[in-house]
């Protein structure tokens, strides 16, 4: 398909994420659970600087969600326990 993403194996600067989103290139965001027992990936697809939130698509669901740029992600249907509270640890971008 001609895709050559950049896999940083780390979190990249927000300015890079903003640029990728503005250029309509989604970002894969890998996350691990607060208890270290689970890993998951979501698609970072938008942001809102006024509300300081990221817009994501979680492939577990058919809808989009928002979470704080300064916090962890808890899926809408979860309670926020350590095994379902996720924080990002790397990005793949430049698709």
N, CA, C and O atoms as a printed pandas DataFrame, in Angstrom:
     atom_number atom_name residue_name chain_id  residue_number  x_coord  y_coord  z_coord
0              1         N          UNK        A               1    0.809   -1.201    0.000
1              2        CA          UNK        A               1    0.000    0.000    0.000
2              3         C          UNK        A               1    0.850    1.262    0.000
3              4         O          UNK        A               1    0.307    2.367   -0.020
4              5         N          UNK        A               2    2.134    1.126    0.021
5              6        CA          UNK        A               2    2.994    2.298    0.007
6              7         C          UNK        A               2    3.086    3.014    1.331
7              8         O          UNK        A               2    3.469    4.183    1.371
8              9         N          UNK        A               3    2.743    2.346    2.418
9             10        CA          UNK        A               3    2.808    2.972    3.736
10            11         C          UNK        A               3    4.182    2.742    4.346
11            12         O          UNK        A               3    4.722    1.637    4.295
12            13         N          UNK        A               4    4.730    3.786    4.916
13            14        CA          UNK        A               4    6.030    3.703    5.570
14            15         C          UNK        A               4    5.979    4.497    6.863
15            16         O          UNK        A               4    6.589    5.561    6.967
16            17         N          UNK        A               5    5.242    3.976    7.863
17            18        CA          UNK        A               5    5.079    4.748    9.094
18            19         C          UNK        A               5    6.377    4.869    9.884
19            20         O          UNK        A               5    7.290    4.052    9.761
20            21         N          UNK        A               6    6.422    5.902   10.685
21            22        CA          UNK        A               6    7.514    6.100   11.625
22            23         C          UNK        A               6    7.080    5.503   12.946
23            24         O          UNK        A               6    6.070    5.917   13.516
24            25         N          UNK        A               7    7.827    4.542   13.434
25            26        CA          UNK        A               7    7.541    3.903   14.710
26            27         C          UNK        A               7    8.614    4.348   15.684
27            28         O          UNK        A               7    9.719    3.804   15.695
28            29         N          UNK        A               8    8.291    5.326   16.493
29            30        CA          UNK        A               8    9.264    5.934   17.390
30            31         C          UNK        A               8    9.587    5.097   18.610
31            32         O          UNK        A               8   10.593    5.344   19.275
32            33         N          UNK        A               9    8.760    4.116   18.916
33            34        CA          UNK        A               9    8.913    3.317   20.133
34            35         C          UNK        A               9    8.953    4.192   21.386
35            36         O          UNK        A               9    9.500    3.808   22.420
36            37         N          UNK        A              10    8.366    5.363   21.263
37            38        CA          UNK        A              10    8.255    6.288   22.388
38            39         C          UNK        A              10    7.134    7.267   22.066
39            40         O          UNK        A              10    6.611    7.282   20.952
40            41         N          UNK        A              11    6.780    8.062   23.025
41            42        CA          UNK        A              11    5.821    9.135   22.783
42            43         C          UNK        A              11    6.502   10.247   22.008
43            44         O          UNK        A              11    7.655   10.580   22.281
44            45         N          UNK        A              12    5.804   10.818   21.052
45            46        CA          UNK        A              12    6.367   11.937   20.310
46            47         C          UNK        A              12    5.771   13.231   20.839
47            48         O          UNK        A              12    4.776   13.218   21.564
48            49         N          UNK        A              13    6.384   14.345   20.473
49            50        CA          UNK        A              13    5.913   15.648   20.930
50            51         C          UNK        A              13    4.509   15.922   20.409
51            52         O          UNK        A              13    4.135   15.485   19.321
52            53         N          UNK        A              14    3.740   16.658   21.214
53            54        CA          UNK        A              14    2.391   17.015   20.800
54            55         C          UNK        A              14    2.393   17.767   19.475
55            56         O          UNK        A              14    1.478   17.593   18.669
56            57         N          UNK        A              15    3.400   18.598   19.236
57            58        CA          UNK        A              15    3.436   19.353   17.977
58            59         C          UNK        A              15    3.470   18.418   16.771
59            60         O          UNK        A              15    2.876   18.726   15.738
60            61         N          UNK        A              16    4.153   17.286   16.885
61            62        CA          UNK        A              16    4.171   16.287   15.806
62            63         C          UNK        A              16    2.784   15.676   15.646
63            64         O          UNK        A              16    2.309   15.495   14.525
64            65         N          UNK        A              17    2.138   15.359   16.760
65            66        CA          UNK        A              17    0.803   14.779   16.707
66            67         C          UNK        A              17   -0.189   15.750   16.077
67            68         O          UNK        A              17   -1.004   15.356   15.243
68            69         N          UNK        A              18   -0.122   17.017   16.474
69            70        CA          UNK        A              18   -1.017   18.022   15.885
70            71         C          UNK        A              18   -0.821   18.085   14.372
71            72         O          UNK        A              18   -1.790   18.101   13.613
72            73         N          UNK        A              19    0.429   18.119   13.944
73            74        CA          UNK        A              19    0.734   18.216   12.518
74            75         C          UNK        A              19    0.212   16.999   11.754
75            76         O          UNK        A              19   -0.370   17.141   10.678
76            77         N          UNK        A              20    0.418   15.819   12.304
77            78        CA          UNK        A              20   -0.069   14.603   11.636
78            79         C          UNK        A              20   -1.586   14.641   11.495
79            80         O          UNK        A              20   -2.120   14.334   10.429
80            81         N          UNK        A              21   -2.278   15.014   12.560
81            82        CA          UNK        A              21   -3.737   15.075   12.531
82            83         C          UNK        A              21   -4.206   16.137   11.545
83            84         O          UNK        A              21   -5.130   15.893   10.770
84            85         N          UNK        A              22   -3.583   17.309   11.563
85            86        CA          UNK        A              22   -3.968   18.384   10.636
86            87         C          UNK        A              22   -3.769   17.975    9.180
87            88         O          UNK        A              22   -4.474   18.460    8.295
88            89         N          UNK        A              23   -2.815   17.086    8.931
89            90        CA          UNK        A              23   -2.565   16.596    7.582
90            91         C          UNK        A              23   -3.312   15.293    7.298
91            92         O          UNK        A              23   -2.990   14.564    6.360
92            93         N          UNK        A              24   -4.314   15.023    8.129
93            94        CA          UNK        A              24   -5.212   13.881    7.973
94            95         C          UNK        A              24   -4.482   12.540    7.950
95            96         O          UNK        A              24   -4.821   11.637    7.185
96            97         N          UNK        A              25   -3.463   12.437    8.816
97            98        CA          UNK        A              25   -2.735   11.180    8.981
98            99         C          UNK        A              25   -2.948   10.709   10.419
99           100         O          UNK        A              25   -2.371   11.279   11.345
100          101         N          UNK        A              26   -3.759    9.690   10.615
101          102        CA          UNK        A              26   -4.008    9.204   11.978
102          103         C          UNK        A              26   -2.751    8.606   12.601
103          104         O          UNK        A              26   -1.808    8.235   11.902
104          105         N          UNK        A              27   -2.757    8.523   13.898
105          106        CA          UNK        A              27   -1.616    8.030   14.660
106          107         C          UNK        A              27   -2.049    6.803   15.452
107          108         O          UNK        A              27   -3.102    6.807   16.089
108          109         N          UNK        A              28   -1.239    5.764   15.410
109          110        CA          UNK        A              28   -1.487    4.621   16.284
110          111         C          UNK        A              28   -0.868    4.962   17.632
111          112         O          UNK        A              28    0.299    5.343   17.715
112          113         N          UNK        A              29   -1.654    4.822   18.668
113          114        CA          UNK        A              29   -1.171    5.112   20.015
114          115         C          UNK        A              29   -1.270    3.838   20.844
115          116         O          UNK        A              29   -2.366    3.365   21.144
116          117         N          UNK        A              30   -0.130    3.295   21.207
117          118        CA          UNK        A              30   -0.107    2.110   22.063
118          119         C          UNK        A              30   -0.260    2.544   23.514
119          120         O          UNK        A              30    0.273    3.573   23.931
120          121         N          UNK        A              31   -0.998    1.741   24.273
121          122        CA          UNK        A              31   -1.265    2.064   25.668
122          123         C          UNK        A              31   -1.082    0.816   26.511
123          124         O          UNK        A              31   -1.289   -0.302   26.038
124          125         N          UNK        A              32   -0.696    1.011   27.750
125          126        CA          UNK        A              32   -0.699   -0.109   28.678
126          127         C          UNK        A              32   -1.525    0.256   29.902
127          128         O          UNK        A              32   -1.703    1.429   30.232
128          129         N          UNK        A              33   -2.023   -0.778   30.564
129          130        CA          UNK        A              33   -2.895   -0.541   31.713
130          131         C          UNK        A              33   -2.079   -0.124   32.924
131          132         O          UNK        A              33   -0.888   -0.419   33.024
132          133         N          UNK        A              34   -2.733    0.559   33.829
133          134        CA          UNK        A              34   -2.061    1.059   35.028
134          135         C          UNK        A              34   -1.465   -0.067   35.858
135          136         O          UNK        A              34   -0.466    0.135   36.547
136          137         N          UNK        A              35   -2.069   -1.260   35.801
137          138        CA          UNK        A              35   -1.523   -2.378   36.563
138          139         C          UNK        A              35   -0.457   -3.153   35.788
139          140         O          UNK        A              35    0.114   -4.109   36.311
140          141         N          UNK        A              36   -0.186   -2.746   34.546
141          142        CA          UNK        A              36    0.846   -3.376   33.739
142          143         C          UNK        A              36    0.472   -4.735   33.163
143          144         O          UNK        A              36    1.318   -5.414   32.581
144          145         N          UNK        A              37   -0.762   -5.131   33.317
145          146        CA          UNK        A              37   -1.198   -6.456   32.873
146          147         C          UNK        A              37   -1.770   -6.484   31.462
147          148         O          UNK        A              37   -1.846   -7.554   30.857
148          149         N          UNK        A              38   -2.171   -5.347   30.927
149          150        CA          UNK        A              38   -2.830   -5.303   29.623
150          151         C          UNK        A              38   -2.215   -4.245   28.722
151          152         O          UNK        A              38   -1.720   -3.221   29.192
152          153         N          UNK        A              39   -2.252   -4.505   27.437
153          154        CA          UNK        A              39   -1.837   -3.514   26.444
154          155         C          UNK        A              39   -2.946   -3.383   25.413
155          156         O          UNK        A              39   -3.722   -4.312   25.188
156          157         N          UNK        A              40   -3.005   -2.225   24.800
157          158        CA          UNK        A              40   -4.062   -1.952   23.837
158          159         C          UNK        A              40   -3.566   -0.850   22.910
159          160         O          UNK        A              40   -2.611   -0.143   23.231
160          161         N          UNK        A              41   -4.208   -0.710   21.779
161          162        CA          UNK        A              41   -3.878    0.377   20.850
162          163         C          UNK        A              41   -5.160    1.061   20.419
163          164         O          UNK        A              41   -6.199    0.422   20.258
164          165         N          UNK        A              42   -5.071    2.361   20.234
165          166        CA          UNK        A              42   -6.179    3.165   19.731
166          167         C          UNK        A              42   -5.657    4.022   18.583
167          168         O          UNK        A              42   -4.450    4.126   18.367
168          169         N          UNK        A              43   -6.575    4.628   17.862
169          170        CA          UNK        A              43   -6.202    5.533   16.782
170          171         C          UNK        A              43   -6.455    6.957   17.250
171          172         O          UNK        A              43   -7.590    7.338   17.534
172          173         N          UNK        A              44   -5.393    7.732   17.326
173          174        CA          UNK        A              44   -5.489    9.140   17.684
174          175         C          UNK        A              44   -5.881    9.888   16.419
175          176         O          UNK        A              44   -5.139    9.872   15.437
176          177         N          UNK        A              45   -7.045   10.549   16.430
177          178        CA          UNK        A              45   -7.588   11.107   15.199
178          179         C          UNK        A              45   -7.931   12.589   15.250
179          180         O          UNK        A              45   -8.153   13.204   14.207
180          181         N          UNK        A              46   -7.978   13.170   16.436
181          182        CA          UNK        A              46   -8.303   14.587   16.548
182          183         C          UNK        A              46   -7.847   15.109   17.903
183          184         O          UNK        A              46   -7.445   14.354   18.788
184          185         N          UNK        A              47   -7.925   16.424   18.029
185          186        CA          UNK        A              47   -7.587   17.042   19.305
186          187         C          UNK        A              47   -8.400   18.318   19.460
187          188         O          UNK        A              47   -8.894   18.881   18.484
188          189         N          UNK        A              48   -8.528   18.765   20.709
189          190        CA          UNK        A              48   -9.232   19.994   21.018
190          191         C          UNK        A              48   -8.380   20.753   22.026
191          192         O          UNK        A              48   -8.344   20.401   23.206
192          193         N          UNK        A              49   -7.697   21.788   21.565
193          194        CA          UNK        A              49   -6.809   22.540   22.452
194          195         C          UNK        A              49   -7.579   23.315   23.517
195          196         O          UNK        A              49   -7.093   23.486   24.635
196          197         N          UNK        A              50   -8.766   23.780   23.176
197          198        CA          UNK        A              50   -9.567   24.518   24.152
198          199         C          UNK        A              50   -9.906   23.622   25.347
199          200         O          UNK        A              50   -9.786   24.044   26.498
200          201         N          UNK        A              51  -10.325   22.400   25.071
201          202        CA          UNK        A              51  -10.677   21.457   26.145
202          203         C          UNK        A              51   -9.504   20.599   26.592
203          204         O          UNK        A              51   -9.610   19.853   27.566
204          205         N          UNK        A              52   -8.369   20.705   25.872
205          206        CA          UNK        A              52   -7.169   19.910   26.157
206          207         C          UNK        A              52   -7.487   18.415   26.175
207          208         O          UNK        A              52   -7.212   17.706   27.143
208          209         N          UNK        A              53   -8.080   17.965   25.063
209          210        CA          UNK        A              53   -8.453   16.567   24.938
210          211         C          UNK        A              53   -7.998   15.992   23.603
211          212         O          UNK        A              53   -7.827   16.709   22.618
212          213         N          UNK        A              54   -7.807   14.679   23.601
213          214        CA          UNK        A              54   -7.520   13.917   22.394
214          215         C          UNK        A              54   -8.787   13.193   21.970
215          216         O          UNK        A              54   -9.535   12.693   22.810
216          217         N          UNK        A              55   -9.023   13.139   20.676
217          218        CA          UNK        A              55  -10.119   12.357   20.123
218          219         C          UNK        A              55   -9.552   11.053   19.589
219          220         O          UNK        A              55   -8.612   11.060   18.795
220          221         N          UNK        A              56  -10.114    9.944   20.017
221          222        CA          UNK        A              56   -9.590    8.648   19.605
222          223         C          UNK        A              56  -10.705    7.751   19.092
223          224         O          UNK        A              56  -11.884    7.956   19.379
224          225         N          UNK        A              57  -10.293    6.752   18.327
225          226        CA          UNK        A              57  -11.156    5.634   17.995
226          227         C          UNK        A              57  -10.556    4.411   18.654
227          228         O          UNK        A              57   -9.411    4.044   18.390
228          229         N          UNK        A              58  -11.333    3.789   19.506
229          230        CA          UNK        A              58  -10.933    2.562   20.176
230          231         C          UNK        A              58  -11.590    1.429   19.394
231          232         O          UNK        A              58  -12.818    1.383   19.325
232          233         N          UNK        A              59  -10.820    0.507   18.798
233          234        CA          UNK        A              59  -11.429   -0.537   17.983
234          235         C          UNK        A              59  -12.341   -1.493   18.746
235          236         O          UNK        A              59  -12.997   -2.331   18.127
236          237         N          UNK        A              60  -12.399   -1.391   20.068
237          238        CA          UNK        A              60  -13.365   -2.176   20.835
238          239         C          UNK        A              60  -14.789   -1.672   20.599
239          240         O          UNK        A              60  -15.754   -2.404   20.819
240          241         N          UNK        A              61  -14.918   -0.429   20.154
241          242        CA          UNK        A              61  -16.228    0.210   20.048
242          243         C          UNK        A              61  -16.473    0.740   18.636
243          244         O          UNK        A              61  -15.565    0.768   17.805
244          245         N          UNK        A              62  -17.697    1.154   18.383
245          246        CA          UNK        A              62  -18.065    1.705   17.078
246          247         C          UNK        A              62  -18.207    3.224   17.129
247          248         O          UNK        A              62  -18.725    3.827   16.189
248          249         N          UNK        A              63  -17.757    3.841   18.202
249          250        CA          UNK        A              63  -17.879    5.284   18.358
250          251         C          UNK        A              63  -16.527    5.870   18.768
251          252         O          UNK        A              63  -15.599    5.147   19.133
252          253         N          UNK        A              64  -16.445    7.195   18.696
253          254        CA          UNK        A              64  -15.223    7.901   19.071
254          255         C          UNK        A              64  -15.330    8.385   20.511
255          256         O          UNK        A              64  -16.424    8.604   21.031
256          257         N          UNK        A              65  -14.173    8.546   21.142
257          258        CA          UNK        A              65  -14.137    9.019   22.529
258          259         C          UNK        A              65  -13.109   10.133   22.656
259          260         O          UNK        A              65  -12.266   10.325   21.780
260          261         N          UNK        A              66  -13.193   10.858   23.754
261          262        CA          UNK        A              66  -12.241   11.917   24.094
262          263         C          UNK        A              66  -11.626   11.595   25.439
263          264         O          UNK        A              66  -12.280   11.025   26.313
264          265         N          UNK        A              67  -10.355   11.964   25.602
265          266        CA          UNK        A              67   -9.750   11.871   26.926
266          267         C          UNK        A              67   -8.752   13.007   27.098
267          268         O          UNK        A              67   -8.252   13.565   26.121
268          269         N          UNK        A              68   -8.472   13.338   28.340
269          270        CA          UNK        A              68   -7.643   14.483   28.681
270          271         C          UNK        A              68   -6.213   14.312   28.180
271          272         O          UNK        A              68   -5.641   13.226   28.277
272          273         N          UNK        A              69   -5.638   15.385   27.644
273          274        CA          UNK        A              69   -4.238   15.355   27.209
274          275         C          UNK        A              69   -3.294   15.144   28.386
275          276         O          UNK        A              69   -2.159   14.706   28.198
276          277         N          UNK        A              70   -3.744   15.447   29.576
277          278        CA          UNK        A              70   -2.868   15.317   30.751
278          279         C          UNK        A              70   -3.203   14.110   31.611
279          280         O          UNK        A              70   -2.656   13.958   32.704
280          281         N          UNK        A              71   -4.095   13.251   31.135
281          282        CA          UNK        A              71   -4.511   12.136   31.971
282          283         C          UNK        A              71   -4.487   10.810   31.251
283          284         O          UNK        A              71   -4.038   10.704   30.110
284          285         N          UNK        A              72   -4.973    9.813   31.935
285          286        CA          UNK        A              72   -5.066    8.475   31.386
286          287         C          UNK        A              72   -6.411    8.293   30.693
287          288         O          UNK        A              72   -7.357    9.048   30.919
288          289         N          UNK        A              73   -6.467    7.284   29.854
289          290        CA          UNK        A              73   -7.690    6.952   29.125
290          291         C          UNK        A              73   -8.417    5.826   29.838
291          292         O          UNK        A              73   -7.835    4.778   30.116
292          293         N          UNK        A              74   -9.681    6.046   30.129
293          294        CA          UNK        A              74  -10.552    5.013   30.675
294          295         C          UNK        A              74  -11.694    4.846   29.684
295          296         O          UNK        A              74  -12.470    5.782   29.491
296          297         N          UNK        A              75  -11.822    3.675   29.044
297          298        CA          UNK        A              75  -12.928    3.483   28.100
298          299         C          UNK        A              75  -14.269    3.830   28.738
299          300         O          UNK        A              75  -14.491    3.577   29.922
300          301         N          UNK        A              76  -15.144    4.404   27.949
301          302        CA          UNK        A              76  -16.430    4.891   28.431
302          303         C          UNK        A              76  -17.201    3.855   29.232
303          304         O          UNK        A              76  -17.851    4.192   30.222
304          305         N          UNK        A              77  -17.135    2.617   28.819
305          306        CA          UNK        A              77  -17.925    1.571   29.481
306          307         C          UNK        A              77  -17.239    0.953   30.692
307          308         O          UNK        A              77  -17.770    0.010   31.278
308          309         N          UNK        A              78  -16.074    1.458   31.080
309          310        CA          UNK        A              78  -15.313    0.871   32.191
310          311         C          UNK        A              78  -15.395    1.729   33.443
311          312         O          UNK        A              78  -15.861    2.868   33.406
312          313         N          UNK        A              79  -14.936    1.164   34.546
313          314        CA          UNK        A              79  -15.063    1.828   35.837
314          315         C          UNK        A              79  -13.820    2.575   36.289
315          316         O          UNK        A              79  -13.877    3.306   37.277
316          317         N          UNK        A              80  -12.705    2.417   35.600
317          318        CA          UNK        A              80  -11.499    3.129   35.990
318          319         C          UNK        A              80  -10.617    2.380   36.968
319          320         O          UNK        A              80   -9.790    2.989   37.646
320          321         N          UNK        A              81  -10.780    1.068   37.052
321          322        CA          UNK        A              81   -9.886    0.280   37.903
322          323         C          UNK        A              81   -8.530    0.170   37.218
323          324         O          UNK        A              81   -8.393    0.522   36.046
324          325         N          UNK        A              82   -7.539   -0.315   37.940
325          326        CA          UNK        A              82   -6.164   -0.350   37.422
326          327         C          UNK        A              82   -6.020   -1.185   36.156
327          328         O          UNK        A              82   -5.137   -0.910   35.343
328          329         N          UNK        A              83   -6.862   -2.197   35.965
329          330        CA          UNK        A              83   -6.703   -3.026   34.775
330          331         C          UNK        A              83   -7.433   -2.475   33.551
331          332         O          UNK        A              83   -7.292   -3.028   32.461
332          333         N          UNK        A              84   -8.202   -1.409   33.703
333          334        CA          UNK        A              84   -8.819   -0.794   32.526
334          335         C          UNK        A              84   -8.613    0.720   32.472
335          336         O          UNK        A              84   -9.404    1.438   31.862
336          337         N          UNK        A              85   -7.563    1.189   33.103
337          338        CA          UNK        A              85   -7.104    2.562   32.982
338          339         C          UNK        A              85   -5.799    2.501   32.190
339          340         O          UNK        A              85   -4.843    1.853   32.616
340          341         N          UNK        A              86   -5.757    3.167   31.052
341          342        CA          UNK        A              86   -4.620    3.047   30.142
342          343         C          UNK        A              86   -3.871    4.360   30.005
343          344         O          UNK        A              86   -4.470    5.434   30.031
344          345         N          UNK        A              87   -2.550    4.264   29.859
345          346        CA          UNK        A              87   -1.767    5.449   29.556
346          347         C          UNK        A              87   -0.881    5.145   28.342
347          348         O          UNK        A              87   -0.356    4.040   28.205
348          349         N          UNK        A              88   -0.724    6.141   27.468
349          350        CA          UNK        A              88    0.046    5.930   26.241
350          351         C          UNK        A              88    1.529    5.750   26.521
351          352         O          UNK        A              88    2.070    6.340   27.456
352          353         N          UNK        A              89    2.189    4.925   25.699
353          354        CA          UNK        A              89    3.629    4.776   25.845
354          355         C          UNK        A              89    4.393    4.841   24.536
355          356         O          UNK        A              89    5.615    4.983   24.580
356          357         N          UNK        A              90    3.765    4.749   23.383
357          358        CA          UNK        A              90    4.447    5.046   22.119
358          359         C          UNK        A              90    3.465    5.352   21.015
359          360         O          UNK        A              90    2.279    5.030   21.095
360          361         N          UNK        A              91    3.996    5.992   19.967
361          362        CA          UNK        A              91    3.207    6.364   18.792
362          363         C          UNK        A              91    3.848    5.837   17.517
363          364         O          UNK        A              91    5.073    5.758   17.417
364          365         N          UNK        A              92    3.032    5.484   16.559
365          366        CA          UNK        A              92    3.476    5.223   15.191
366          367         C          UNK        A              92    2.720    6.214   14.324
367          368         O          UNK        A              92    1.498    6.322   14.423
368          369         N          UNK        A              93    3.437    6.937   13.476
369          370        CA          UNK        A              93    2.806    7.988   12.684
370          371         C          UNK        A              93    3.442    8.068   11.306
371          372         O          UNK        A              93    4.291    7.248   10.958
372          373         N          UNK        A              94    3.031    9.056   10.525
373          374        CA          UNK        A              94    3.554    9.319    9.184
374          375         C          UNK        A              94    3.096    8.252    8.196
375          376         O          UNK        A              94    3.880    7.761    7.383
376          377         N          UNK        A              95    1.818    7.903    8.279
377          378        CA          UNK        A              95    1.254    6.924    7.333
378          379         C          UNK        A              95    1.016    7.557    5.986
379          380         O          UNK        A              95    0.546    6.889    5.065
